[in-house]
């Protein structure tokens, strides 16, 4: 199966609409979404296993919880690049990074994940948590292609996302709700393992998780 198959729900919105939504959402994200996403994000970070001195990219960094954890992992000799489309999200992330005393090892970029502002082979590892499932289906290969471009040979990528599961009643009901309320429920289940393999990554590990009773996958790949 490929990420272009018709059974994946589509995401129909412009970048301008996405930016506006997440600017508004940034005020409430830490109360509405973070408490539920946090356990799965922690699993994804454990799979990535960022090391002291590494250069790590956090794609769709949101309000910065993962930036802080990754920044602690890479230590004073490492760097965390954080990319987000929303100025509101980045403002809150920047405040959190300052409060945690990590400003010298975190570089925040207002940018689109389809055009990452980093050089080829600039990173040792990439982290994407509840981000890949926000892209429209035809954009998923392009987003992962950018991640592959900025990774060095042997570099790692950890993706956490809602997972497509035909056997899950919760997932089927969620997708119906997504079709009716695409702006309120903007992410939808995808197949992250297959997407990573199609983008040329080798799979090292995969873990099946859940959130709100919905299937979630945490997948570690290597360039």
Secondary structure, DSSP 4 states (H G I P E B T S, - for coil): --TT-TTSPP----HHHHHHHHHHHTTTHHHHTHHHHHHHHHHHHHHH---TT-EEEEET-TTSHHHHHHHHHH-TT-EEEEEES-HHHHHHHHHHHHHTT-GGGEEEEE--GGG-SS-TT-EEEEEEES-GGGS-HHHHHHHHHHHHHHEEEEEEEEEEEEB--TT-HHHHHHHHHHHH-TTTS----B-HHHHHHHTTPEEEEEEEEEETTEEEEEEEEE-
